[in-house]
Amino acid sequence: MARPIKETPILYGKAARKFEEEMQRVENMTREERMANRKKVEEGCSAFLKTVKVCI
């Protein structure tokens, strides 16, 4: 049986300002910057997966 989804917390103060700033930064990125970020994340994930053994 699935667990109920928790409500999204409301941000206040510094956390709210930081979230808003980060949203503005991401919205203002160029296509090239987004692709560079994606490539960096993919490289980090593949490096991590090489070091971790997954038991199924």
Backbone as numpy.savetxt, mean C-alpha at the origin, in Angstrom:
# Nx Ny Nz CAx CAy CAz Cx Cy Cz
-17.55 -20.32 7.84 -18.39 -19.14 7.84 -17.50 -17.89 7.84
-17.86 -16.94 7.07 -17.06 -15.72 6.95 -17.25 -14.82 8.16
-16.20 -14.10 8.48 -16.27 -13.13 9.57 -16.87 -11.83 9.05
-17.59 -11.11 9.90 -18.13 -9.83 9.45 -17.01 -8.82 9.23
-17.21 -7.93 8.31 -16.23 -6.90 8.01 -16.36 -5.79 9.04
-15.22 -5.41 9.63 -15.24 -4.34 10.64 -15.45 -2.99 9.96
-16.01 -2.07 10.72 -16.20 -0.73 10.20 -14.85 -0.04 10.02
-14.75 0.80 9.02 -13.52 1.56 8.79 -13.40 2.63 9.87
-12.25 2.69 10.53 -12.09 3.70 11.59 -12.03 5.12 11.00
-12.48 6.07 11.77 -12.42 7.47 11.37 -11.09 8.03 11.85
-10.38 8.72 10.96 -9.09 9.29 11.31 -9.26 10.70 11.84
-8.46 11.02 12.85 -8.48 12.34 13.46 -7.06 12.88 13.57
-6.92 14.18 13.67 -5.65 14.82 13.99 -4.55 14.54 12.97
-3.36 14.20 13.49 -2.18 13.99 12.65 -2.39 12.87 11.64
-3.05 11.79 12.06 -3.29 10.67 11.16 -4.14 11.09 9.97
-5.15 11.91 10.22 -6.02 12.39 9.15 -5.26 13.29 8.18
-4.44 14.19 8.74 -3.66 15.09 7.88 -2.65 14.30 7.04
-1.99 13.32 7.65 -1.01 12.51 6.94 -1.68 11.73 5.82
-2.86 11.17 6.10 -3.59 10.42 5.08 -3.95 11.33 3.91
-4.45 12.51 4.20 -4.83 13.46 3.14 -3.62 13.87 2.30
-2.49 14.13 2.96 -1.27 14.50 2.23 -0.81 13.36 1.32
-0.89 12.14 1.81 -0.46 10.99 1.01 -1.40 10.80 -0.20
-2.68 11.01 0.00 -3.63 10.90 -1.11 -3.33 11.94 -2.18
-3.01 13.17 -1.77 -2.68 14.22 -2.73 -1.39 13.88 -3.47
-0.41 13.34 -2.76 0.86 13.00 -3.38 0.66 11.92 -4.46
-0.13 10.92 -4.14 -0.36 9.83 -5.09 -1.16 10.33 -6.29
-2.14 11.19 -6.06 -2.96 11.71 -7.16 -2.13 12.56 -8.12
-1.05 13.17 -7.63 -0.25 14.06 -8.47 0.92 13.34 -9.15
1.02 12.04 -9.01 2.12 11.30 -9.64 1.89 11.17 -11.14
2.98 11.19 -11.87 2.90 10.98 -13.31 2.81 9.48 -13.57
2.48 9.14 -14.78 2.39 7.73 -15.17 3.74 7.04 -14.98
4.83 7.74 -15.30 6.17 7.17 -15.16 6.50 6.90 -13.69
6.11 7.83 -12.81 6.36 7.65 -11.38 5.57 6.45 -10.85
4.35 6.31 -11.30 3.54 5.16 -10.87 4.16 3.85 -11.35
4.63 3.83 -12.58 5.26 2.61 -13.11 6.55 2.29 -12.36
7.32 3.31 -12.01 8.55 3.10 -11.25 8.24 2.55 -9.86
7.20 3.07 -9.23 6.79 2.55 -7.92 6.34 1.11 -8.03
5.57 0.80 -9.05 5.08 -0.57 -9.24 6.25 -1.52 -9.44
7.22 -1.12 -10.26 8.37 -1.97 -10.52 9.17 -2.22 -9.24
9.33 -1.17 -8.42 10.05 -1.29 -7.16 9.35 -2.27 -6.22
8.03 -2.19 -6.14 7.26 -3.09 -5.28 7.36 -4.52 -5.79
7.24 -4.71 -7.10 7.34 -6.06 -7.67 8.71 -6.67 -7.40
9.77 -5.88 -7.53 11.11 -6.38 -7.25 11.27 -6.76 -5.79
10.72 -5.93 -4.91 10.78 -6.22 -3.48 10.02 -7.49 -3.13
8.87 -7.67 -3.73 8.06 -8.87 -3.47 8.77 -10.12 -3.98
9.32 -10.06 -5.16 9.99 -11.25 -5.70 11.24 -11.57 -4.88
11.96 -10.56 -4.40 13.13 -10.81 -3.54 12.68 -11.45 -2.23
11.58 -10.98 -1.68 11.05 -11.55 -0.44 10.62 -12.99 -0.65
9.93 -13.27 -1.73 9.44 -14.62 -1.98 10.58 -15.61 -2.19
11.73 -15.14 -2.67 12.89 -16.02 -2.85 13.46 -16.44 -1.51
13.27 -15.63 -0.48 13.84 -15.91 0.84 12.88 -16.68 1.74
11.64 -16.79 1.37 10.63 -17.42 2.22 10.18 -18.74 1.60
10.13 -19.77 2.43 9.58 -21.05 1.98 8.15 -21.13 2.47
7.26 -21.47 1.57 5.85 -21.58 1.91 5.47 -23.05 1.96
4.91 -23.46 3.07 4.44 -24.84 3.23 2.95 -24.89 2.97
2.57 -25.75 2.08 1.14 -25.87 1.76 0.63 -27.20 2.28
